[in-house]
């Protein structure tokens, strides 16, 4: 007679880990973030508690895809073709946070960010650049790279709404000016 495998019983004050073993609840760290409406754009990610500088807050998750697949998919929002959840990786692939993504996809851009994205072995993690207060919106500089000429129309298509002093008014990375020889 076949018996299906059983999980160990859930003990009081415990949480089941991914390996299906009971872990004392004291070892479970509460989330650093919460998702809610943002004054910058749509949804945003906010600090659920004080976050010290250099803290790894969340991994940017999603399906790993090629550039060609990203070009085929385009935006998940037909009303806004420039709004995607793509995150470019150093190896040429991308993470599509719109497919199998997590809360990190809702982190908005800011020209004076309190976080930064760091790639580590094909994964992207969001880290605090400075101490972040509870309730403060998390953000990082998207620094989007577009090879074509940065016209006023193109910059407006990637409009920044962060409102920071010195705001670039675009999520595009500044183009490097060629030096005269």
Secondary structure, 3 states (H helix, E strand, C coil): CCCCCCCCCCCCCEEECCCCCEEEHHHCCCCCEEEEECCCCCEEEEECCCECCCCEEEEECCEEECHHHHHHHCCCCCCCCCCCCEEECCCCCEEECCCCCCHHHHCEECCCCCEEEEEECCEEEEEECCCECCCCEEEECCCECCCCCCCHHHHHHCECCCCCCCCCCECECCCCCCCCC
